[in-house]
Amino acid sequence: MNAARGTFSPERFVCAEEAASFLGVNRRFLLALARKGIAGAYPIGTGDFRKTWVFKLSELAAAIDHRHSRFSQDKPRYDPDQGSPR
């Protein structure tokens, strides 16, 4: 939001290369996540076989953060003072 004018500027979409760089992952891995439905990925076009994907970085970051926090709560962390987890 532009406070001086009181207008809202929507977040821009970015290409797969930029989104992958932002996340620190390979472009092909990101596209695989997009096909599986990760939040923040949007297909453009009408092709059945190939789609062009665009991404919103804030939604990708939130999706990754949500998945990370969910998995870290499910499993207890390894404590080296407790010995082997087996």
C-alpha positions in Angstrom: 0.0 0.0 0.0 1.3 3.4 -0.9 0.7 5.5 2.2 1.2 8.8 0.4 -1.6 8.1 -2.0 -3.6 5.5 -0.1 -3.5 3.1 -3.0 -2.8 -0.6 -3.0 -0.1 -2.2 -5.1 -0.6 -5.9 -5.5 2.4 -8.2 -5.2 3.9 -8.9 -8.6 4.2 -12.4 -9.9 7.7 -13.8 -10.6 8.9 -16.6 -13.0 10.0 -20.0 -11.9 13.7 -19.1 -12.1 13.3 -16.2 -9.7 11.1 -18.1 -7.3 13.5 -21.0 -7.3 16.5 -18.7 -6.6 14.5 -17.0 -3.8 13.9 -20.4 -2.1 17.3 -21.8 -2.9 16.1 -24.8 -4.8 16.4 -26.1 -8.3 13.9 -24.8 -10.9 12.7 -28.3 -11.8 12.1 -29.1 -8.1 10.0 -26.0 -7.7 7.9 -26.8 -10.8 7.3 -30.3 -9.4 6.0 -28.7 -6.2 3.8 -26.4 -8.3 2.3 -29.4 -10.1 1.6 -31.0 -6.7 -0.3 -27.8 -5.6 2.1 -25.8 -3.4 0.6 -22.5 -2.3 1.8 -19.5 -4.3 2.1 -21.3 -7.6 -0.3 -20.3 -10.4 -0.6 -21.9 -13.9 -1.1 -19.6 -16.8 -2.5 -20.7 -20.1 -4.9 -23.3 -21.4 -2.5 -26.1 -22.3 -3.3 -29.6 -21.0 0.3 -30.9 -21.3 2.4 -27.9 -20.5 1.6 -24.9 -18.4 3.6 -21.8 -17.7 3.8 -21.2 -13.9 4.1 -17.9 -12.1 4.7 -17.5 -8.4 4.1 -15.1 -5.5 7.1 -15.1 -3.2 5.2 -14.2 -0.1 2.8 -17.2 -0.5 5.7 -19.6 -1.3 7.6 -18.5 1.8 4.5 -18.9 3.9 3.8 -22.4 2.5 7.4 -23.5 3.2 7.3 -22.0 6.7 4.0 -23.7 7.4 5.3 -27.1 6.2 8.5 -26.7 8.2 6.7 -25.8 11.4 4.2 -28.6 11.0 7.0 -31.2 10.5 9.1 -29.9 13.3 6.2 -30.2 15.8 5.4 -33.8 14.7 8.9 -35.2 15.5 10.9 -34.6 18.6 14.3 -33.0 17.9 17.4 -35.1 18.3 19.2 -34.2 21.5 22.9 -35.4 21.5 22.9 -35.5 25.3 20.1 -38.2 25.3 22.1 -40.6 23.2 21.0 -42.4 20.1 17.3 -42.0 19.2 17.1 -45.8 18.4 
